[in-house]
């Protein structure tokens, strides 16, 4: 089976095994994708003033959600930024000790990679 036609090369594809141990590929229209990082301090030990988020992806219709809290015990407050600027940057005004960024890509969007994001943040936001 390892010398089968499916493994000889050509167009790259993701191959997965199902619960019955059968090998298959992913096909069909793209489903919605959500990529989230863990809550973290963008400026260790300090509050961060976040001015913008730039997703590192080729997904044209992506949206960004920024969630933040001032203490680990606090619930996260989320703000959705649905529309990017023409340069792909999402302008925002957030001020937190802990921040979590989520990238949402709608179903049917053509995209080939999502690497993460760049945050324009400075230490020392208002308490």
PyMOL commands that place a pseudoatom at each C-alpha (Angstrom):
pseudoatom trace, name=CA, resn=UNK, resi=1, chain=A, elem=C, hetatm=0, pos=[0.000, 0.000, 0.000]
pseudoatom trace, name=CA, resn=UNK, resi=2, chain=A, elem=C, hetatm=0, pos=[2.893, 2.416, 0.635]
pseudoatom trace, name=CA, resn=UNK, resi=3, chain=A, elem=C, hetatm=0, pos=[3.743, 2.322, -3.062]
pseudoatom trace, name=CA, resn=UNK, resi=4, chain=A, elem=C, hetatm=0, pos=[0.111, 3.011, -4.047]
pseudoatom trace, name=CA, resn=UNK, resi=5, chain=A, elem=C, hetatm=0, pos=[-0.847, 5.715, -6.534]
pseudoatom trace, name=CA, resn=UNK, resi=6, chain=A, elem=C, hetatm=0, pos=[-2.252, 7.936, -3.759]
pseudoatom trace, name=CA, resn=UNK, resi=7, chain=A, elem=C, hetatm=0, pos=[1.218, 8.314, -2.211]
pseudoatom trace, name=CA, resn=UNK, resi=8, chain=A, elem=C, hetatm=0, pos=[3.325, 8.843, -5.365]
pseudoatom trace, name=CA, resn=UNK, resi=9, chain=A, elem=C, hetatm=0, pos=[3.268, 12.628, -5.331]
pseudoatom trace, name=CA, resn=UNK, resi=10, chain=A, elem=C, hetatm=0, pos=[1.590, 15.240, -7.445]
pseudoatom trace, name=CA, resn=UNK, resi=11, chain=A, elem=C, hetatm=0, pos=[-0.841, 17.700, -5.909]
pseudoatom trace, name=CA, resn=UNK, resi=12, chain=A, elem=C, hetatm=0, pos=[-0.276, 17.954, -2.142]
pseudoatom trace, name=CA, resn=UNK, resi=13, chain=A, elem=C, hetatm=0, pos=[-3.235, 16.905, -0.025]
pseudoatom trace, name=CA, resn=UNK, resi=14, chain=A, elem=C, hetatm=0, pos=[-3.970, 16.192, 3.617]
pseudoatom trace, name=CA, resn=UNK, resi=15, chain=A, elem=C, hetatm=0, pos=[-4.459, 12.513, 4.275]
pseudoatom trace, name=CA, resn=UNK, resi=16, chain=A, elem=C, hetatm=0, pos=[-6.118, 11.247, 7.443]
pseudoatom trace, name=CA, resn=UNK, resi=17, chain=A, elem=C, hetatm=0, pos=[-7.180, 7.957, 8.994]
pseudoatom trace, name=CA, resn=UNK, resi=18, chain=A, elem=C, hetatm=0, pos=[-10.752, 7.481, 10.207]
pseudoatom trace, name=CA, resn=UNK, resi=19, chain=A, elem=C, hetatm=0, pos=[-11.933, 5.431, 13.191]
pseudoatom trace, name=CA, resn=UNK, resi=20, chain=A, elem=C, hetatm=0, pos=[-11.939, 2.253, 11.058]
pseudoatom trace, name=CA, resn=UNK, resi=21, chain=A, elem=C, hetatm=0, pos=[-8.260, 2.850, 10.117]
pseudoatom trace, name=CA, resn=UNK, resi=22, chain=A, elem=C, hetatm=0, pos=[-9.088, 3.714, 6.499]
pseudoatom trace, name=CA, resn=UNK, resi=23, chain=A, elem=C, hetatm=0, pos=[-6.909, 6.299, 4.740]
pseudoatom trace, name=CA, resn=UNK, resi=24, chain=A, elem=C, hetatm=0, pos=[-8.712, 9.190, 3.072]
pseudoatom trace, name=CA, resn=UNK, resi=25, chain=A, elem=C, hetatm=0, pos=[-8.252, 12.756, 1.863]
pseudoatom trace, name=CA, resn=UNK, resi=26, chain=A, elem=C, hetatm=0, pos=[-10.112, 15.946, 2.655]
pseudoatom trace, name=CA, resn=UNK, resi=27, chain=A, elem=C, hetatm=0, pos=[-12.335, 17.248, -0.124]
pseudoatom trace, name=CA, resn=UNK, resi=28, chain=A, elem=C, hetatm=0, pos=[-15.375, 19.413, -0.665]
pseudoatom trace, name=CA, resn=UNK, resi=29, chain=A, elem=C, hetatm=0, pos=[-16.066, 23.063, 0.123]
pseudoatom trace, name=CA, resn=UNK, resi=30, chain=A, elem=C, hetatm=0, pos=[-14.061, 24.758, 2.861]
pseudoatom trace, name=CA, resn=UNK, resi=31, chain=A, elem=C, hetatm=0, pos=[-15.704, 24.758, 6.278]
pseudoatom trace, name=CA, resn=UNK, resi=32, chain=A, elem=C, hetatm=0, pos=[-15.491, 27.619, 8.746]
pseudoatom trace, name=CA, resn=UNK, resi=33, chain=A, elem=C, hetatm=0, pos=[-12.189, 27.733, 10.651]
pseudoatom trace, name=CA, resn=UNK, resi=34, chain=A, elem=C, hetatm=0, pos=[-11.414, 29.226, 14.054]
pseudoatom trace, name=CA, resn=UNK, resi=35, chain=A, elem=C, hetatm=0, pos=[-7.829, 29.627, 15.253]
pseudoatom trace, name=CA, resn=UNK, resi=36, chain=A, elem=C, hetatm=0, pos=[-7.268, 30.927, 18.786]
pseudoatom trace, name=CA, resn=UNK, resi=37, chain=A, elem=C, hetatm=0, pos=[-4.175, 31.390, 20.889]
pseudoatom trace, name=CA, resn=UNK, resi=38, chain=A, elem=C, hetatm=0, pos=[-3.968, 31.071, 24.666]
pseudoatom trace, name=CA, resn=UNK, resi=39, chain=A, elem=C, hetatm=0, pos=[-4.458, 34.037, 26.969]
pseudoatom trace, name=CA, resn=UNK, resi=40, chain=A, elem=C, hetatm=0, pos=[-1.067, 35.667, 27.473]
pseudoatom trace, name=CA, resn=UNK, resi=41, chain=A, elem=C, hetatm=0, pos=[0.668, 38.850, 28.515]
pseudoatom trace, name=CA, resn=UNK, resi=42, chain=A, elem=C, hetatm=0, pos=[1.856, 40.779, 25.470]
pseudoatom trace, name=CA, resn=UNK, resi=43, chain=A, elem=C, hetatm=0, pos=[4.010, 42.919, 27.821]
pseudoatom trace, name=CA, resn=UNK, resi=44, chain=A, elem=C, hetatm=0, pos=[5.132, 40.577, 30.646]
pseudoatom trace, name=CA, resn=UNK, resi=45, chain=A, elem=C, hetatm=0, pos=[4.090, 41.868, 34.070]
pseudoatom trace, name=CA, resn=UNK, resi=46, chain=A, elem=C, hetatm=0, pos=[2.313, 44.937, 32.648]
pseudoatom trace, name=CA, resn=UNK, resi=47, chain=A, elem=C, hetatm=0, pos=[-0.857, 45.998, 30.925]
pseudoatom trace, name=CA, resn=UNK, resi=48, chain=A, elem=C, hetatm=0, pos=[-0.693, 46.208, 27.141]
pseudoatom trace, name=CA, resn=UNK, resi=49, chain=A, elem=C, hetatm=0, pos=[-2.304, 48.798, 24.910]
pseudoatom trace, name=CA, resn=UNK, resi=50, chain=A, elem=C, hetatm=0, pos=[-3.134, 46.957, 21.690]
pseudoatom trace, name=CA, resn=UNK, resi=51, chain=A, elem=C, hetatm=0, pos=[-3.471, 49.212, 18.662]
pseudoatom trace, name=CA, resn=UNK, resi=52, chain=A, elem=C, hetatm=0, pos=[-3.830, 46.714, 15.820]
pseudoatom trace, name=CA, resn=UNK, resi=53, chain=A, elem=C, hetatm=0, pos=[-3.771, 43.052, 14.858]
pseudoatom trace, name=CA, resn=UNK, resi=54, chain=A, elem=C, hetatm=0, pos=[-2.496, 41.803, 11.486]
pseudoatom trace, name=CA, resn=UNK, resi=55, chain=A, elem=C, hetatm=0, pos=[-3.413, 38.168, 10.763]
pseudoatom trace, name=CA, resn=UNK, resi=56, chain=A, elem=C, hetatm=0, pos=[-0.741, 36.213, 8.902]
pseudoatom trace, name=CA, resn=UNK, resi=57, chain=A, elem=C, hetatm=0, pos=[-3.056, 34.471, 6.449]
pseudoatom trace, name=CA, resn=UNK, resi=58, chain=A, elem=C, hetatm=0, pos=[-4.218, 34.665, 2.864]
pseudoatom trace, name=CA, resn=UNK, resi=59, chain=A, elem=C, hetatm=0, pos=[-7.901, 34.320, 3.896]
pseudoatom trace, name=CA, resn=UNK, resi=60, chain=A, elem=C, hetatm=0, pos=[-9.630, 37.390, 2.481]
pseudoatom trace, name=CA, resn=UNK, resi=61, chain=A, elem=C, hetatm=0, pos=[-12.796, 37.383, 4.619]
pseudoatom trace, name=CA, resn=UNK, resi=62, chain=A, elem=C, hetatm=0, pos=[-11.254, 36.719, 8.026]
pseudoatom trace, name=CA, resn=UNK, resi=63, chain=A, elem=C, hetatm=0, pos=[-12.377, 38.458, 11.217]
pseudoatom trace, name=CA, resn=UNK, resi=64, chain=A, elem=C, hetatm=0, pos=[-10.489, 38.984, 14.475]
pseudoatom trace, name=CA, resn=UNK, resi=65, chain=A, elem=C, hetatm=0, pos=[-11.784, 38.773, 18.035]
pseudoatom trace, name=CA, resn=UNK, resi=66, chain=A, elem=C, hetatm=0, pos=[-9.676, 40.199, 20.863]
pseudoatom trace, name=CA, resn=UNK, resi=67, chain=A, elem=C, hetatm=0, pos=[-10.509, 38.960, 24.358]
pseudoatom trace, name=CA, resn=UNK, resi=68, chain=A, elem=C, hetatm=0, pos=[-8.923, 40.388, 27.456]
pseudoatom trace, name=CA, resn=UNK, resi=69, chain=A, elem=C, hetatm=0, pos=[-8.852, 40.362, 31.238]
pseudoatom trace, name=CA, resn=UNK, resi=70, chain=A, elem=C, hetatm=0, pos=[-6.815, 42.060, 33.907]
pseudoatom trace, name=CA, resn=UNK, resi=71, chain=A, elem=C, hetatm=0, pos=[-6.468, 39.019, 36.194]
pseudoatom trace, name=CA, resn=UNK, resi=72, chain=A, elem=C, hetatm=0, pos=[-6.516, 35.282, 35.484]
pseudoatom trace, name=CA, resn=UNK, resi=73, chain=A, elem=C, hetatm=0, pos=[-9.574, 34.963, 37.767]
pseudoatom trace, name=CA, resn=UNK, resi=74, chain=A, elem=C, hetatm=0, pos=[-11.571, 37.511, 35.729]
pseudoatom trace, name=CA, resn=UNK, resi=75, chain=A, elem=C, hetatm=0, pos=[-13.791, 36.496, 32.842]
pseudoatom trace, name=CA, resn=UNK, resi=76, chain=A, elem=C, hetatm=0, pos=[-12.531, 37.466, 29.387]
pseudoatom trace, name=CA, resn=UNK, resi=77, chain=A, elem=C, hetatm=0, pos=[-14.247, 40.402, 27.662]
pseudoatom trace, name=CA, resn=UNK, resi=78, chain=A, elem=C, hetatm=0, pos=[-14.472, 39.886, 23.885]
pseudoatom trace, name=CA, resn=UNK, resi=79, chain=A, elem=C, hetatm=0, pos=[-14.555, 42.460, 21.101]
pseudoatom trace, name=CA, resn=UNK, resi=80, chain=A, elem=C, hetatm=0, pos=[-15.180, 41.424, 17.480]
pseudoatom trace, name=CA, resn=UNK, resi=81, chain=A, elem=C, hetatm=0, pos=[-13.384, 43.277, 14.682]
pseudoatom trace, name=CA, resn=UNK, resi=82, chain=A, elem=C, hetatm=0, pos=[-15.142, 42.064, 11.517]
pseudoatom trace, name=CA, resn=UNK, resi=83, chain=A, elem=C, hetatm=0, pos=[-13.533, 44.297, 8.875]
pseudoatom trace, name=CA, resn=UNK, resi=84, chain=A, elem=C, hetatm=0, pos=[-9.840, 44.812, 8.120]
pseudoatom trace, name=CA, resn=UNK, resi=85, chain=A, elem=C, hetatm=0, pos=[-8.331, 47.973, 6.663]
pseudoatom trace, name=CA, resn=UNK, resi=86, chain=A, elem=C, hetatm=0, pos=[-7.254, 47.798, 3.000]
pseudoatom trace, name=CA, resn=UNK, resi=87, chain=A, elem=C, hetatm=0, pos=[-3.744, 46.800, 4.145]
pseudoatom trace, name=CA, resn=UNK, resi=88, chain=A, elem=C, hetatm=0, pos=[-5.109, 43.757, 6.049]
pseudoatom trace, name=CA, resn=UNK, resi=89, chain=A, elem=C, hetatm=0, pos=[-4.700, 45.289, 9.505]
pseudoatom trace, name=CA, resn=UNK, resi=90, chain=A, elem=C, hetatm=0, pos=[-7.523, 45.292, 12.069]
pseudoatom trace, name=CA, resn=UNK, resi=91, chain=A, elem=C, hetatm=0, pos=[-7.419, 48.574, 14.007]
pseudoatom trace, name=CA, resn=UNK, resi=92, chain=A, elem=C, hetatm=0, pos=[-8.400, 48.146, 17.648]
pseudoatom trace, name=CA, resn=UNK, resi=93, chain=A, elem=C, hetatm=0, pos=[-8.190, 49.848, 21.021]
pseudoatom trace, name=CA, resn=UNK, resi=94, chain=A, elem=C, hetatm=0, pos=[-7.710, 47.278, 23.754]
pseudoatom trace, name=CA, resn=UNK, resi=95, chain=A, elem=C, hetatm=0, pos=[-6.013, 47.588, 27.138]
pseudoatom trace, name=CA, resn=UNK, resi=96, chain=A, elem=C, hetatm=0, pos=[-5.466, 44.368, 29.116]
pseudoatom trace, name=CA, resn=UNK, resi=97, chain=A, elem=C, hetatm=0, pos=[-3.002, 42.407, 31.205]
pseudoatom trace, name=CA, resn=UNK, resi=98, chain=A, elem=C, hetatm=0, pos=[-4.048, 39.132, 29.550]
pseudoatom trace, name=CA, resn=UNK, resi=99, chain=A, elem=C, hetatm=0, pos=[-5.017, 38.955, 25.883]
pseudoatom trace, name=CA, resn=UNK, resi=100, chain=A, elem=C, hetatm=0, pos=[-6.337, 36.177, 23.623]
pseudoatom trace, name=CA, resn=UNK, resi=101, chain=A, elem=C, hetatm=0, pos=[-6.655, 36.692, 19.857]
pseudoatom trace, name=CA, resn=UNK, resi=102, chain=A, elem=C, hetatm=0, pos=[-8.989, 34.558, 17.727]
pseudoatom trace, name=CA, resn=UNK, resi=103, chain=A, elem=C, hetatm=0, pos=[-8.972, 34.451, 13.926]
pseudoatom trace, name=CA, resn=UNK, resi=104, chain=A, elem=C, hetatm=0, pos=[-12.268, 33.398, 12.298]
pseudoatom trace, name=CA, resn=UNK, resi=105, chain=A, elem=C, hetatm=0, pos=[-12.418, 32.357, 8.644]
pseudoatom trace, name=CA, resn=UNK, resi=106, chain=A, elem=C, hetatm=0, pos=[-15.940, 31.925, 7.201]
pseudoatom trace, name=CA, resn=UNK, resi=107, chain=A, elem=C, hetatm=0, pos=[-17.093, 28.789, 5.391]
pseudoatom trace, name=CA, resn=UNK, resi=108, chain=A, elem=C, hetatm=0, pos=[-16.437, 28.826, 1.661]
pseudoatom trace, name=CA, resn=UNK, resi=109, chain=A, elem=C, hetatm=0, pos=[-13.416, 31.167, 1.911]
pseudoatom trace, name=CA, resn=UNK, resi=110, chain=A, elem=C, hetatm=0, pos=[-10.451, 30.127, -0.242]
pseudoatom trace, name=CA, resn=UNK, resi=111, chain=A, elem=C, hetatm=0, pos=[-7.266, 30.111, 1.824]
pseudoatom trace, name=CA, resn=UNK, resi=112, chain=A, elem=C, hetatm=0, pos=[-4.075, 28.098, 1.944]
pseudoatom trace, name=CA, resn=UNK, resi=113, chain=A, elem=C, hetatm=0, pos=[-2.393, 29.090, 5.215]
pseudoatom trace, name=CA, resn=UNK, resi=114, chain=A, elem=C, hetatm=0, pos=[-2.912, 30.749, 8.591]
pseudoatom trace, name=CA, resn=UNK, resi=115, chain=A, elem=C, hetatm=0, pos=[0.357, 31.245, 10.432]
pseudoatom trace, name=CA, resn=UNK, resi=116, chain=A, elem=C, hetatm=0, pos=[-0.693, 33.457, 13.361]
pseudoatom trace, name=CA, resn=UNK, resi=117, chain=A, elem=C, hetatm=0, pos=[-0.794, 37.209, 13.825]
pseudoatom trace, name=CA, resn=UNK, resi=118, chain=A, elem=C, hetatm=0, pos=[1.313, 40.293, 14.519]
pseudoatom trace, name=CA, resn=UNK, resi=119, chain=A, elem=C, hetatm=0, pos=[0.085, 42.541, 17.311]
pseudoatom trace, name=CA, resn=UNK, resi=120, chain=A, elem=C, hetatm=0, pos=[0.998, 46.224, 17.519]
pseudoatom trace, name=CA, resn=UNK, resi=121, chain=A, elem=C, hetatm=0, pos=[1.027, 46.565, 21.302]
pseudoatom trace, name=CA, resn=UNK, resi=122, chain=A, elem=C, hetatm=0, pos=[2.911, 48.772, 23.731]
pseudoatom trace, name=CA, resn=UNK, resi=123, chain=A, elem=C, hetatm=0, pos=[3.464, 48.255, 27.443]
pseudoatom trace, name=CA, resn=UNK, resi=124, chain=A, elem=C, hetatm=0, pos=[1.954, 50.545, 30.024]
pseudoatom trace, name=CA, resn=UNK, resi=125, chain=A, elem=C, hetatm=0, pos=[-1.681, 51.002, 29.186]
pseudoatom trace, name=CA, resn=UNK, resi=126, chain=A, elem=C, hetatm=0, pos=[-3.891, 52.677, 31.809]
pseudoatom trace, name=CA, resn=UNK, resi=127, chain=A, elem=C, hetatm=0, pos=[-4.805, 50.526, 34.815]
for i in range(1, 127): cmd.bond("trace and resi %d" % i, "trace and resi %d" % (i + 1))
show_as sticks, trace
zoom trace
